[in-house]
Amino acid sequence: MKAMILAAGFGTRMRPLTDHCPKPLLPAGGKPLIVHHLERLSAAGITEVVINVSYRADQVIKALGDGGSLGVSIAWSREESPLETGGGIHHALPLLGESPFLLINGDIWCDLNPADLPTLDKDLAHLVLVDNPDHHPRGDFHLDKQGRIDERGEPRLTFAGISLIDPRLVADQAPGSFALAPLLRRAMAAGRVGGQRHDGCWVDVGTPERLAELDRWLRTRD
């Protein structure tokens, strides 16, 4: 299975840290955020990785190269301007192929072992959910006892930014910038999205303050 890491955004919420450094290269625990993902993928045996880049793309590519030093092989999907999640996946389809792939938001940190995720079977997506953090108390979706996800229902959980995606979810869309969320909701309504709750460590590294907290925690843990 291949993986795709989303790393093309401007990192607006992380300013001023991202004024001169792309978000994937911001350090946490002594290494860039994106390196944590690549090391975890390599340890799980997922070595073919697609990374989309746009803002300060050359910096990211120069820092990571072909990924060989981290035990992976990186294929770069360049975007002239960020295409949002759905558009970024669609643009990268020639690199991803036709089989389901692991999708990871570049601005999270999570100790989930990707090797523990199930196969999609007939689903179009499988989402990893976590308990709602303080900054997102209303959550995103409902996970029922059968492991099915719906945008309605209680209790609600927060999307962790980790998922398995069938390329068919976006393949019929026109090229360009578009969001993934409406396509996921359509698939949910059709009963084709499963999920699981992760009760381990997860951080949405969306602000300089949360990045600093993660950095302190990782250094203390090590």
C-alpha positions as CSV (number, residue, x, y, z in Angstrom):
1,M,0.0,0.0,0.0
2,K,1.1,3.5,-0.8
3,A,0.7,6.6,1.5
4,M,0.1,10.2,0.7
5,I,1.1,13.0,3.0
6,L,-0.7,16.4,2.5
7,A,2.0,19.1,2.7
8,A,1.0,21.7,0.2
9,G,-0.8,24.3,2.4
10,F,0.4,27.8,3.2
11,G,0.4,27.2,6.9
12,T,-1.5,30.4,7.5
13,R,-2.5,29.4,11.1
14,M,1.2,28.8,12.0
15,R,2.4,32.3,11.1
16,P,4.8,33.8,11.8
17,L,6.7,30.4,12.0
18,T,5.8,29.6,8.4
19,D,6.7,33.0,6.9
20,H,10.1,31.5,5.9
21,C,9.7,27.8,6.7
22,P,7.1,25.5,5.2
23,K,4.9,23.9,7.8
24,P,6.1,20.3,7.1
25,L,9.6,21.3,8.1
26,L,8.7,22.9,11.4
27,P,10.5,21.0,14.2
28,A,8.9,19.0,17.0
29,G,11.0,16.9,19.3
30,G,14.2,17.6,17.4
31,K,13.0,16.7,13.9
32,P,10.6,18.1,11.3
33,L,7.0,17.2,11.6
34,I,6.9,15.4,8.3
35,V,9.8,13.2,9.3
36,H,7.8,11.8,12.2
37,H,5.3,10.6,9.6
38,L,7.9,9.2,7.3
39,E,9.6,7.3,10.1
40,R,6.4,5.8,11.3
41,L,5.4,4.7,7.7
42,S,8.8,3.1,7.2
43,A,8.5,1.2,10.5
44,A,5.1,-0.1,9.3
45,G,6.5,-1.3,6.0
46,I,4.8,1.4,4.0
47,T,7.7,2.7,1.9
48,E,6.1,4.2,-1.2
49,V,5.0,7.7,-0.3
50,V,3.5,10.5,-2.3
51,I,3.9,14.1,-0.9
52,N,2.1,17.0,-2.5
53,V,3.9,20.3,-2.2
54,S,3.2,23.9,-3.3
55,Y,4.2,26.6,-0.8
56,R,8.0,26.7,-0.5
57,A,8.0,23.4,-2.3
58,D,11.7,23.5,-3.2
59,Q,12.6,23.7,0.5
60,V,10.6,20.6,1.4
61,I,12.0,18.6,-1.6
62,K,15.6,19.7,-0.8
63,A,15.2,18.7,2.9
64,L,13.8,15.2,2.2
65,G,15.1,14.3,-1.3
66,D,14.0,10.9,-2.5
67,G,13.4,9.7,1.1
68,G,16.1,7.1,1.0
69,S,17.8,8.2,4.2
70,L,14.4,7.7,6.0
71,G,13.7,4.3,4.6
72,V,11.1,5.4,2.1
73,S,10.8,6.3,-1.6
74,I,9.1,9.7,-2.1
75,A,7.3,10.8,-5.3
76,W,6.6,14.5,-5.3
77,S,3.3,15.9,-6.5
78,R,3.8,19.6,-7.3
79,E,0.9,22.0,-7.3
80,E,1.2,25.4,-8.8
81,S,-1.1,26.6,-6.0
82,P,-2.6,24.5,-3.3
83,L,-5.6,22.5,-4.6
84,E,-7.2,21.6,-1.3
85,T,-7.4,18.0,-0.1
86,G,-9.7,16.6,-2.8
87,G,-7.9,18.5,-5.6
88,G,-4.5,17.5,-4.3
89,I,-5.4,13.8,-4.2
90,H,-6.9,14.0,-7.7
91,H,-3.8,15.7,-9.0
92,A,-1.6,12.9,-7.5
93,L,-3.7,10.0,-8.8
94,P,-1.1,9.1,-11.5
95,L,1.4,8.6,-8.7
96,L,-1.0,6.9,-6.4
97,G,-2.4,4.3,-8.8
98,E,-5.8,2.6,-8.5
99,S,-5.4,0.8,-5.2
100,P,-6.6,2.2,-1.8
101,F,-3.9,4.3,-0.1
102,L,-3.2,5.8,3.3
103,L,-3.8,9.5,3.6
104,I,-2.2,11.6,6.3
105,N,-2.6,15.3,7.1
106,G,0.9,16.7,7.4
107,D,0.0,19.0,10.4
108,I,-0.8,16.3,12.9
109,W,1.2,14.0,15.2
110,C,-0.2,10.6,16.1
111,D,1.2,7.4,17.5
112,L,-1.2,5.2,15.5
113,N,0.5,2.2,13.8
114,P,-0.6,2.4,10.2
115,A,-0.1,-1.4,9.9
116,D,-3.1,-1.9,12.3
117,L,-5.6,-0.3,9.8
118,P,-8.0,-2.7,8.1
119,T,-8.6,-3.2,4.4
120,L,-11.4,-1.1,2.8
121,D,-13.3,-4.0,1.3
122,K,-16.3,-2.4,-0.4
123,D,-15.9,1.0,1.4
124,L,-14.6,4.1,-0.3
125,A,-13.0,5.4,2.9
126,H,-12.0,4.4,6.5
127,L,-11.5,7.3,8.9
128,V,-9.5,7.4,12.1
129,L,-11.4,9.3,14.8
130,V,-10.2,10.6,18.2
131,D,-11.9,12.1,21.3
132,N,-12.8,15.8,20.7
133,P,-10.0,18.2,21.8
134,D,-10.7,21.3,23.7
135,H,-10.3,23.5,20.6
136,H,-12.9,21.3,18.7
137,P,-15.5,20.3,21.3
138,R,-18.4,19.6,18.8
139,G,-16.4,17.0,16.9
140,D,-17.0,16.0,13.2
141,F,-18.7,12.6,12.9
142,H,-20.6,9.8,14.7
143,L,-19.1,6.3,14.9
144,D,-21.7,3.7,15.5
145,K,-21.2,0.3,17.2
146,Q,-20.8,-1.4,13.8
147,G,-17.9,0.8,12.9
148,R,-19.9,2.9,10.4
149,I,-19.4,6.7,10.2
150,D,-22.2,9.2,9.8
151,E,-22.1,13.0,9.8
152,R,-25.1,12.9,12.2
153,G,-25.7,11.2,15.5
154,E,-24.3,11.3,19.0
155,P,-21.7,11.0,20.5
156,R,-19.4,12.7,18.1
157,L,-15.7,12.3,17.5
158,T,-13.1,14.3,15.7
159,F,-11.4,13.3,12.4
160,A,-7.8,12.6,13.2
161,G,-6.5,13.5,9.7
162,I,-5.6,9.8,9.0
163,S,-7.7,7.7,6.6
164,L,-7.7,5.0,4.0
165,I,-9.0,6.3,0.7
166,D,-10.2,4.5,-2.4
167,P,-9.1,6.6,-5.4
168,R,-12.6,6.1,-6.9
169,L,-13.8,8.6,-4.3
170,V,-12.2,11.5,-6.2
171,A,-11.5,10.0,-9.7
172,D,-14.7,11.2,-11.3
173,Q,-14.1,14.9,-10.3
174,A,-12.9,17.6,-12.6
175,P,-9.2,18.6,-12.1
176,G,-8.7,21.7,-10.0
177,S,-9.2,22.8,-6.4
178,F,-11.9,21.1,-4.4
179,A,-12.5,19.8,-0.9
180,L,-12.6,16.2,0.1
181,A,-15.2,16.6,2.9
182,P,-18.3,16.8,0.6
183,L,-17.3,13.6,-1.2
184,L,-16.8,11.8,2.1
185,R,-20.3,13.0,3.3
186,R,-21.8,11.6,0.1
187,A,-20.1,8.3,0.6
188,M,-21.3,8.3,4.2
189,A,-24.9,8.8,3.1
190,A,-24.4,5.8,0.8
191,G,-23.1,3.7,3.7
192,R,-19.6,3.3,2.3
193,V,-17.4,4.9,5.0
194,G,-16.2,3.0,8.0
195,G,-13.9,4.1,10.8
196,Q,-12.3,3.4,14.2
197,R,-11.6,5.3,17.3
198,H,-7.9,5.8,18.3
199,D,-7.4,6.3,22.0
200,G,-3.6,6.9,21.9
201,C,-1.7,10.1,21.5
202,W,-2.9,12.6,18.8
203,V,-2.2,16.3,18.4
204,D,-3.6,18.7,15.8
205,V,-0.5,20.9,15.3
206,G,-2.5,23.8,14.0
207,T,-1.0,26.7,16.0
208,P,2.4,27.8,17.2
209,E,1.2,27.2,20.7
210,R,0.2,23.6,20.1
211,L,3.5,23.0,18.2
212,A,5.4,24.2,21.2
213,E,3.4,22.0,23.5
214,L,4.1,19.0,21.3
215,D,7.8,19.8,21.1
216,R,8.0,20.0,24.9
217,W,6.1,16.7,25.3
218,L,8.3,14.8,22.8
219,R,11.5,16.1,24.4
220,T,10.3,15.1,27.8
221,R,9.2,11.7,26.6
222,D,12.5,11.0,24.9
